[in-house]
């Protein structure tokens, strides 16, 4: 069984380097996926990582005492310390406060005693980037902003030259945290809160917490009512308030505060009035620019990195903050344009053998990839954009059409015979170490897993994934490599589209055998903003090459996309895009497409769900559009029916339908009610949206519906009293399985509903089938009231779920298995027979022969049934299954922060041999049996002849 498991971390938000001489050099990062990870600086590999979850957003990270990673998360409510070498949690503290506020983490630097000598009276502050211009100077302004220098002490200190001594100041090792309107000092050793100080002033917004090196003072700076600067001086040892000063900004505050020296911060005033100070422009940038934070490289010297884009290269410059004339580093690095712009820069320095400064730069690209630059080269790269997949589709690889020469056939035959002879020696334990090495080498060479062509079993596929960064990746399922990647320009920020958002990925053109010269194409649908009425964008990409063929900026919005089951002569699938005004737009906009569409006009129905309003509606096509968006390919829609759930008793929590391309096998005597228009919908009591246990069971209920989306008819309704969400459901064939929490029993449950067609129940008579007196071929209309019956059953289940899917095979004959994404980020395969509603405590002999299992109150979790085995798909979000050509096998792809791919045989591989099957041993066994038969025959003939002569 082929298993592919790839680990990622997501887009990096913060990074802290740890490059001491002793121990491994590493960088600790926090990411947008709420991952904390320690990466090897040499190769970019993950030493350790923790995924905190979607509700535990990371606010800040740092390293304390050289051995603890300190993290602040959950809006400043949780502070944790992790062991730097192995990532084990050391302690955790909960921090509360009087009000919600910005969260800030301050880890003081190591303290030393120095001798001081005055140099000058000039105060330079750290570099800024304002409107693509970099400034440096003393208290000054540009045309739009006044810069105020606020002195924390009662006097101004000068820039100084520093002479270091070996004396140290001993003090308690604490980290300072401002969160929820409270300043906390927490011990680095055990997480104990040493002291706390509340800031309850009305309208106070704290922007920075500052502790100058070597000082026992902590400064809290911020603004009140957007125009009053506030500074609090606090004793770092006991939290005592020593001083409180204010300064008025008559024109209002711009929103930025920066520490420019150990005693001075700089703030920007938004009045536009020019003051006495002057701001000197020292350098202008003409390209897209990213600037790192300042890095202290020696006493009194700070450096920062500046990265500018120039075509296919990026220019990396490292400058001193107080000396703009010279560069510590100036390098040009070739960069793949498919990675986009540089979003973040993190800088670290080291000492070269010649005692000069060297720099390593960690950069985060627009596609969320992570790269380390050093000495003008890319040392390593990580494709961490794959941690944020939003949609997946699977395509076939191209057919192998190249001819094969006779010499190649003879060579392959010789290699085949040689390989099987070596395998035979290995099986008989006669192989030498050289033979074993040759066997392994030949296995690698003969492996077909990495071929870019279709396999005869259908195991090799092309995974096309769309990430949150607006980038497409093509992944080979054989070895997991990235075949190509493309950053979609239509999903990048521009003047026309300020907030692009990728929505879905669809198969646009999938050529079959009569059009094999064409490559398949995929359609990417997005829009320019999070709201449903934002204008849409479309991109069309060649699935084999990754080339973006075309893109469209739509004049209408995209609220819903409906792939239609119709294709034109070029195998392009027709799609309906529904906008926020309920107009339907047909794509592709071709004469052939519109003619097919008109022919099937009356057979197209769809539904829409308004979760907030508790309404589900059914729609059909009406007539051509009228108004500004009117054209030949735009059609008005008609609301056929609607179901409104009373807001005081029910709220929609989940909906699910069958997959469009699902293969169905109908071989049961009870005829399954098979309809592609069935919708499963679950509602809960209004209080059921809260956390589990927040209300009593008497206030909770969950209602499950089966609805015909063409007529709006409710075919089945069942109520689970004392139950609540979240609800996860999967719909396949004529059954639906859904998972929820039963508060009365204090356990999770899984329920199954199966629906059967009673209108064909009379066809059980064999003679009717033989004589053709049945109604199996009679037309079916959804407008006629269906004669259906349902069977249902509920079972206890141990785990909470993140996702649920069902296996799919080529012919739909193989038994189904549910693929359950557990709360532990693993995938469990559960036989559908355990969720058969016909299970009884004492099944009859006929039921036993049919494979019905005796009834139990809970579903078993068999350790051997975990598809992921010991692996975890961190941050699991979705599970996708696709059939292989072999009926016994289905392909499973699970994605989250990690990616996982494997082959699964729900009923075992009854139609194929394993890849490591020894054909040579089989051949020898056959030859041996034939020889034994021949020898036995000869001996039998001799014995018979001897008996006749007696």
N, C-alpha and C positions, 0 to 999 in steps of 0.2 A: 504494500500500500504506500503510495507516494504522499508524503506530508511536507508541506512548505509552511514555515513559520518565520515571519519577519517582524522584528521589533523596531518601533519608532517612538518618538517623544512629542512631536508636534512643533509648532512655531515657537521659537524661543523668545520670551519676553525679558528675562533678566539672566545675567551670567556673572559668576564670581570665579576667578582663577585661584588655583592653589598650586604653586610651583616651587615649593621649598626643595632644597637639595636632597633631603631625606624623603623617601617614599615616592610613590608614583605621582607624576605631574597630571593634574586633572582640572577640569572646569565643571563647576556645579551650575546647573541651569534650571530655571522654571519656565514652563511653557503655557501656551493658550489652552492646551488640553488638560491643564491642572496636573501636570507631571513634574515631579522633582527628579532630576537625574544627575549622576556623576559620570562624565565622559572622559575617556582616555585622550590626552592631548596629542599623543603620537599617532593614533589610528582612528580616533573618533568612535571607538566602540563603547558600549554601555558597561560601566562597572556595576552600577546598581541604579534602580529607579523605583519610584512610588507614584501610583496614580491615585490622586486624592478624591476624584469624583466630581461630577458637575456642580454639586452644591457646596463644594469646599474650594472656592476660588483663591488662588495664591496672591497675596498682597505684596509680599517682599521676602527676599532670601539674603543670607549673608553667612560668613564663616566666623566662628568665635573660637578663640584660644587655639586656633590651628587644627582643631580636631572635631569640632561640632558644626554641623550645618543647621542654622537657625532659620525656620520658616514661619511666616505669619500668614494666616489664611482665614477664610469665612468672615470677611469684613472686619478683620482685626480681633476676632473672638477666640481664635485658637492659635497658640504658640507652641511650636514643637522643636525639639533638638534631635538631630540624627547623627549617628556615628559616621564620621567622614570616610573611613576606609571601607566599611561594609554596608552602610545605609541602615543599620538597625536603629529603631527609635530608642532614644535615651530617656526622654521625659516629654510630657505634654501638659500644658497649662491652659485653663480657660480664663479668658479676660472679659469682664463685663464692664459696663459703663452707663452713665445716665442718659446718653443720647447717641444717635447715629452720627458718625463723622468720618473723615478721611483716615486711613490707616497708614501709619508710618513706623518703620523699623530702623533702629539705630544701634549698631554694634560698635562700641568704642574701639579705636586702634590702640596698639600697645603704647605704653607711656615710658618716656625716658627723661632725665634731667639734662638740660643743655646749658652751655655758656652762650651769652648773647652779645652781639656787637652791632651798633646802629650803622646803617648804610646810607639811607636817604630818607626824604620825606614824601617821596612819590608813591601813590597807591595804585597799582594796576589791578584790575579785576580779571577774572577768568573769561575766556572767549565765549561769545554768543553767536548764534546764527539768526539774523533778522532779515526776512524777505530776501534770502539768498545772498546776503552780504555779511561778512564776518567783521566784528568790531572789537576794538580793544581801547582802553583809556581809563581815565579817572572819572569822577562823577560827571556825567555828561548826557547829551541828548542826541537824537537824530530828528528828522522833520516831524515824526509822528508821536514819539514817546519821550517823556522825561525820565531820566534815570536818577533815583534817589539812593544815596548811600546812608544806611542806617548803622550807627555805631552801637555795638552791644554794650560796651563798657562806657564809663563816664569820660574816657579819654581815648584819643586815637593813637594806636601804636604804629611804628614805622615798619617797613620791610627790613628784615634783619638777615645777617649771615649767621649760620648755625654751626657750632662746634659740638660734636657728640661726645658724651662721656659714658662710662660703663655703669653708672649708678642707675638704679631703677626705683620706681615708686610702687610700693605694694598697696593694693586696693582690692576691694571686692570686685569680682568679675561679673558684671551685670550687663544685660541688654535693656535698652530703653524703648518702650513701645507707646505710641499714642494711638488710641483707638476708642471708639464709642464715647468721645468726649472726656477721656481720662488718660493721664500719663502714668505708665507703670514701669517700675524697675524690677526686672526678673533675673534671678540668679542663673548664670550659664551652667552651673554644676548640677542643680537639682530641680530647676524650674520654679522655685519658690518666689512668690511676689514679695520683694523686700519693702517696697513702699508704693503708694499710689497717690495721685493728685488729680482732683476733678477740675475741669474747665467748663463751667456752666454759663458763662457770659452769653447773653442772647445775641445770635447772629455771628458768633465767633467762628471763623474758618481757619483752622491751623494748617499751615502750608509746609513748614519744616521744623524738625527737631534737630538741634545742633549741639554738639559737644566738642569744643576746640581741643586739639591734641594737648595732653599734659594738664588739662584743667579739670577741676572737680565741679564745674558749673555746666548746667544744661540750659540751653536757650530754646524756648518755644516761641516761634514767630508766626504771625498770621494777620488776618484782617477781619474787622468787624464792620458790617454794613457797607462793604466794598470800598470804603474810603478812609477808614481809620486803621492805621497800622498799629499792631499790638505786639509787645515783646515782654516775655516773662523770663526772669532769671531764677533758676532753681538750683538748690544744692543737690548734687548728684548722689550724695551719701545718704541723705535722709528725706529728700523730697520737700524741704522747706522752701517756701517762696521768699526770695531775697529782694527782688526788685520787679516792678511792673512799670513799663514806659509805653507811651503812645505817641503817634505822629499822624497828623491829618494829611490826607491826599485830597486836595481840593477838586481835582478833576476825575477822581475815581482811580481804581486799581486795575491794571491790565490783566493780572493773574499769574505772574511769574515772580519768584523769589529765588536768588542764588547766593550761595556762600562764596565770597571772593577772597577772603583771608580768614585767619583764625578769629578775627574780631569784627568782621564787616560782612554785611549782606547787601545785595543790590536788588532793588525792586523797580519795576517799570510803571510809570504813571501814564494814563491814557488821555491826558488833556490835549496833547498836541502843542503845548506852550513850550517855547525854548527857554531853558534856564541858563544859569551862568556857566555850568560845565560844558565841555565840548566832547563830542564822540567822534573819534577818528576812524575812518574806513581804511583798514589796513589791507584787505583783500576782497575781491569780488569773484563770485563763481558764476560761470555761464552755463553750467550743466546741472543735472540733478545731483544733489549733494547729500551725504549723510555724515554726521559728526558724532564722535564718541564722547563719553564723559571724560573729564580730566583724570589723569593718572599721575600719582606722585612717584617720580623716578629717583629723586634724591632730595636731600634737605633743601627746601625752598624752591624746588623745580617741579613743575607739572607739565605733562605732555598730553596731547590729544591727537586722535587720528581723524583725518578728513578724506573721504572717498568721493570721487567725482566720476561720472560716467562719460566715456568718450568713445562712441561707436561700439566695437566689439571688445573694448578693453575698459578696465577701470583703473583710475589713478589713485594710488594710496600715498598719502602724505602724512607724516607725523611731525608736528611742530611743538615747540615750547610755548606755553601760554603767554610768557612775557617777552618772547623774541620771535617776531613774525618774519624777520628777514632771512633766517636760515631754516633749513629742514633737517630734522634728525633722520628722516627716511623719505625717499621719494621713489616709488616703484610703479610700474605698469604691469598689470596682470590680465591675461586673456580670460574673458568670461563668456560663457554660453549665454547668448541673448534670450534663450528660452527660459532663463531664470528670472528675467525682469530686473527691476531696480533693487538697489540695496536699501533695506528698511531699517536695520539696526546694526550698530558697530560696537564691539567690545574690544578693548586693547589691553595687552599685557606685555611687560618688558622682561628682559633677561640680560645677563652680562656675557658678552662674547669672550673668546679666549684672548683677544687683544685688549680687553678691558673696556671696550666701547659698548654702547647700548644697542641691543637688538630688540625687535618687537615682533610679537605674534598677534594677529588680528582675527577675531571671530566675527563673521558677518552673517546676518540673516537676510535672505533674499525675498523678493516679492512672491515667489512660489513656495515660500516657507521652508526652503532648503537651508541647510546650515553648512558653512564652509570655514576652514581655517587657512589663513594665508600666512606664509613665513618665507622670507628671503625671495620674494617675487614669485613664489609658486603656490599652487593650491595643494596643501599637504593632504587633506582629506575632505570629503563632502558627504553629507547625509541627505537623503530624499525624505525629509520629515513632513513634507506636504501630504504624503500618503497616510498620515495619521488623522486626516480630516476629510475622509471620503464622504461625499453626499449622495452619490448614485453610481450604480454599476450596471453594465450590460456585458454579455458574453457572446463572442463571435467565433465562427470556425476559421481555422487557418487556411491558407491557399492550398490548392491541390497540387501535388508534385507531378509535373508533366515532362520533365527532362528524360531523354532516352538514356539507356545504359549500354555501354559497349560490351562485346564478348570478353575482352581482356579483363574488364572490371568484374564481370560475372565469375570468370575463372579465379581471379584473385580473391573475390569474396567467398567463393566456395572453399578455396584452400584455407582461408582464415577461419571459416566456419568449422571445418573439420579439425583444424589445429586447436581452436578454442574448446571444442567439445572433448577432444582428447585430454586437454589440460584439466577441464572440469571433471572428467572421469578419474584422472589421477588424484585430484583433490577429494573427490567423493570416497575413493578407496584409501585415502590417507597415505598416498605414495608420492605426493608432490613435494618437491624441494622448496626452500625459501624463494629461489629464483622463479620456480613455476608459480608459486602463490602470487608473487609480485606481477608476473606476466598475466595471470588470470584477472587480477584486479585492474591492470592496465587495459586489457582487452574489453573488460566489462564497461569501463569508462568510455572507450572509443566506440564501442558498438551500441551505446545507449542512444535511444531515439527520443529521449525525453526533451532534449533541447532543440530538436529540429523545428524549423519554421514552416512545416507543412503538416497537413492533416494526417493523423494516424488511423490505422484500420479499425482501432477500437474506439476512437473518438475521445481519447483521454487528453490529447493536446488541444488546448483552446487559447483564445486571446481574450484576456480580461481588459475591458476598457473602463477606466474609472475616472470620475470627475471629482476634483477636490474643492475645498472651500476657497482656495486661492484662485480658482478659475483656470486650473491647469488640468489637461488630459494626460493620463498615463496609459500605455498599453503594456500589460504584464503577461509574460509567457507562463502558462500553468505548469509546464514541464519542469523548469528550474527556477521560476520566480523572478527572473531578470526583467528589467525594464527594456522593452523593445524600442520604444520611442516615447517622447514626452513633448507636449506642445502647450505653451502658455497662450491662452486665447485672448487675442487683443480686444475682442468684443466684450470681454468680462473684466477689462482693466479700466481703472478710473480715467475719465476724460472730461472735457468741458461739456459734452453732450450727455454723458452718463456719469454722475458724480458718485453714486453708490451702487456699483454693479453687483449683482447677486446671481450666482448659478443656481438653477432650480432642478432640472432633470436631464437625463440622458436617454435617447431613444434610438432604436435601429431605424435608420432612414432608408437605406437601400441595401438589400441583402440578395445578391445575385445567386441564382440556382444554376443547375447544370446547363441550361440553354443560354446562359449569359455569363459564363465563367471568365470572360475576358475583363469584366468590370470588377473593380475592387469594392467591397462593401463600404458604406458611408454611415456615419452616425450624426444625429441631430442633437445639438446642445441648446437648451432653452434657458434663458435668463431674463432678468428684468433690472431696470435702473432704480432700485430702491426696495425697501422691505415691504411696502404697502402693495396690496393687490391691484391698485389702479395705476401703478407705475408702468411706463412704457416698456415693451418687451424687446429682447434681442435674440436672434437666432444665429447659430454657427453650424456649418456643415464641414465635416472633417473626414478625410480618407482614413479608414480604420487600419490599413496595412502600412501606410507611409507616415501618418501623422500630419500630413499637409492640410492646412485649413483652406478648403476649396472656395468658400464664400461666407459672407456674414451679412445679416440684415438687421437694420435698426427699425423696429416696427413703430407705426404711428398709434397703435392700439396697445392696450395692456394685455397681460397673460395671467388669467386667474385659474385656468384649468386646461390641461392638454389631454386630448382623447385620440390615441392611435386607432385608426379604423382598420378593419380586417380586409382592406382592399389595396391592391397594388396596380400600378400601370405597367405598360409594356417594358419599361426599363427596370422593373422591380422596385420602384420607389413606393414606399408605403404612404397612403394618404393620412393626414393628421388634421384634426379640428382643434383650433385654438379658441377657447372661450374667453372673452374679455370681461372686465368688471361690469359692463353694461348688458351682459348676456347676449352679445352678438357672437356668432360663430364664424371663424375665418378659416378657409380651406387652404392647406399647403400640401403639395407644391402647386403653385399658381400656373398651371398649364391647361391647354384645351382638353387634353386627354383626361386629366384628373377631374375637371369639372363635368365632363360627360359621364364618367363613372359615378361621380357623386350624385348627379341628377338621377341616374338610373336606380340608385339605392337610397334615394332621398327619404322615402317613407319608412325605411327600416332602421333608421338611426335614432336611438334614444340614449339619454344619459341622465344622471342625477347629480345634485349638488347638496352639500351638507353645510349648514350654518351653525357651527358649534355654539357660538355665543348666544344666538337667538333660540336655539333648540328647535330648529326647523330643518326638515329634509324635503327636497323638491325634486320632481321628475320633469324632464324637458324633452321636447321634440323640435324638429326644424319647422319653420313656418313659411317665410318668404324672403325675398331679397332685402338687404338692409336699405334703410332710408336715412339720409342725413350726411354728415361730413365723412363718415367712414364707408359710405356706400361704394361698392364695386361688384364686379361679377362674382367674386369669390367670398363675399360676405353675405351671411344669411341671418335673419332674425330668428329668434327662438320663441317657443310657446310653452308656457308652464302647464303641464298636464295634470299634475296632482301635487299635493303637499301634505305633510304630516307635521303638526306642531305639538311639541311636548310641553306641558304646563311647567313653567319655570319654578313654581313653588314645590313641585314634586319630582321632576326628572330633569337631568342635564346629560347631554350626550358626552360620552367619555371615549368611545372607540367605534370604528367602522372597519369592515374588511370584506373583500370580495375574492372570488377565485382569480387565479392568474389567467391572463388572456391566452397563453400558449400551452395550457395544461392538457396533457393527453389523458383520456378517460377510457377505462376498461369497465364495461357493464356486463357482468356475467352472473349476477346474483339472480335467484328465483324471484326475490322481492325486487321489483324494478325501481332503480334509483331515480329520484327526481333530479334530473340533470338540467340545469339552466344557468347560462352565463349571466343572467340578469338578477340573480339572487344576491342580496346584501345582508350581511350580519351587522346589527347595530346594537350597542349596549348603552344604557343610560343608568345613572345612579342618582340617589337622593342628593339634593343640593349640598348637604353637609358631608357627603361621601367624597368630596374633593380634598378634604383635609387629611392630615396625617393619620395613620392607623392608630386607633385607640383614643382619638381626640373627642369622639362622641360615643354614646351608648348604642348597643345593637338595635334597640327599638327605633332609633332615628335613622336607620340605614336600610336601604334595599337596593338591589341591582336587578334591572330588567333587561332581558335579552330578546331581540326581535329578529325574525327572518322576513325580509320585505322584498317583494317583486318590484324592481325599479322601473319596469315599463308601465305597470298599472297603479303602483303605489299600494297594492293589496298586502296586508300583513298576513303571512301564511302561518306564523307561529309566534307565540309570546310566552315567556316563562319568567317568573319572579323569584329571586333568591333573597329572602328576608335576612336582615342582619349582615349583609355583605356590602363590600365597597371595592373601589379600584385600588391601584391601577389595573386596567384590563388589557391583556395581550391575547390576540385571537389569530387563528389561521383557518382558512376556508379551502376545502379540497373536495372535488367530486360532489357528493350529496351530503357532506358532513362538515360541521364546524366544531372546533375545540377552542375553548376560551379559559383563561386563568384569572383568578381574582382572589380576594381575601375574605374569609368568613370570620367575622368578628365574634359571632356566637361560639364557634368552636375554637377560636384563637389559632386558626391554621389557614394556610393557603389551600385553595381547591381548584380542580380542573373539571370542567363539565363538557359533555359532548352532546350534540344534537344531530341526529340523522333524519333525513326526510325522504319519503318513498312515494312513488306514483301509484295510486290505487286505480287509475283509469285503465291500466294495462294488467291488472291483477288476474283478469280472466284468461290471459295467454299462458297460464301454467299448464293447460291441457296439451299433452304432446301431439294428439291427433289434430288439434286445431292448427298447430304449427306445421305439421306435415301436409295437411290439406289446404294450407294458406288461408284459413278462416281466422285470421288474427288482425289486430289493428296496429301492429308495430310500424307499418309504413304510412299510416294515416297522418295527415298534417296536424300540427299542434299550433294553437293560437294562445298566446298569453292573455288575451282578453276573455277567453272562456275560463270560468272558475275551475281551478285545478282541484282534482280529488287527491289529496295528499294526506299521509299520516306521518307522524314524527315519533321517534324514540329518543329518549334522553337519559342520562345518568351522570352523577357527580361523584368525584373521588377526591380524597385528601391528597395533597402533594406537599413535599417538604420545603422546597425552595421557592424563593421569589425569582421572577423572571426579568430578563432584559430584552429578549427577542424570542420569537418562535417561528418555525418554518416547517415545511413538509417535504420529504424526498419526492423527486420526480424522475421517471424513467422513460425510455424511448417509446414503449408501447403501452405503458400504464398497467402492465400485468403484475410486476413484482410487488410484493407487500410493501405497504407504506410504513414509514417511520417518522415520528415527530422529532424535529431537531430543536432542542430547547436550550436557549442561551441563559445560563444560570447567573445568579447574583455573584458567583465566584468567577465570572468571566470564562467559563468553560462551556462546551457544547455537548449536550447529552442526547443520545439517540434512544428514543422510547418507542417500542413497537406499538403500532396503532391498535393491535388486538387488546392491549390493556385498557383502551378507551372505547371498547365496543359496548354500546348501550344494551346489547342483548345478553350480556354476562349475567349469570344467576349463580346462587350458592351451590346448587346441585345440577349442573348441566346434564341434559340427556345424552344418550349415546350418539344420537345424530348430531347434536351440537358439539360434542367432543370431536367427532370426525371432521366437522367443519372448522375446528381450530379455536372454538370459543373457550376462554379461560374461566375457571371458577371465580366468582365474585369475591373481591376483598374491598375493604373500605378505603384503602390507600394505594397509591401507585408505587411500584418498587423503583428504587434507584440502584441499578447494578453497576458497580465500579468499572467493570469491563466495558460498559456501554458508552463511556465518555469518548466521543470522537476525537477530542483534543488530547486524550491520554493525560500526561502530567503537565502539558503546556497550558498556558492561559492566554486568551485574547484580551489583553487589557483594554478597558473602556469599550467593551463589546457593544456595538450599535445595530448590526444587521447580519442576517444569515441569508445567503442566496444559494439555491440549488439549480442544477442544470443537468439534463440527461446526457449520458454518453451513448455511443452507438450500441454498446452491449446492453441488453435489457436488464441485466443483473446489477448494473453499476450506475450510480449517480455521483456527480461532482459537487462538492460542497465548498463554498467560499464564505468565510466569516471575516468581518472587518470591524475595527474600532480604532484604538490607538495602534494596535498590532494588526497584521494580516495573517490569515490562516487558510490553507487550501489542502484538500485531501480528496481521496476517492472512497466511496462508501458502497457496500453491497448489502442491502437490507436482508436479502434472502440468501446470502453467500454467493460466491462466484460460480454459479452452476453452468455457465455457458463459456467458460474460458479457463485457460491454464495460467498459473502464475508466471511472472517474468523470469524467475530463477529456476523454472522447471528444467530438469536435466533430460534433454532429448536423447543424448548419448546413452545414458543409463537405461532409458526406455528401449532404445534400439538394441542394446546388449541383452536386455531382459527378453525381448522378443526372439532374438537369434538363439539365445540359450534355451528358451522354451521349444523353439522349432527343432533344435539339435536334440533336445531331450526326447521330444516326441519321436524323431527319426530313430534314435538309438533304442528307445523302448520298443518301437515297432520291429526293429531288426531282432532284438532279443526275444520278443514274443514269437516271431516267426521261427526262430531257431528252436525255442522250447516246444512249439507246436509240432515241428518236424521230428524232434527227438521222441516225442510222445507217440507219433505215428509209427516210428520204427520199433517201438517196443512190442 
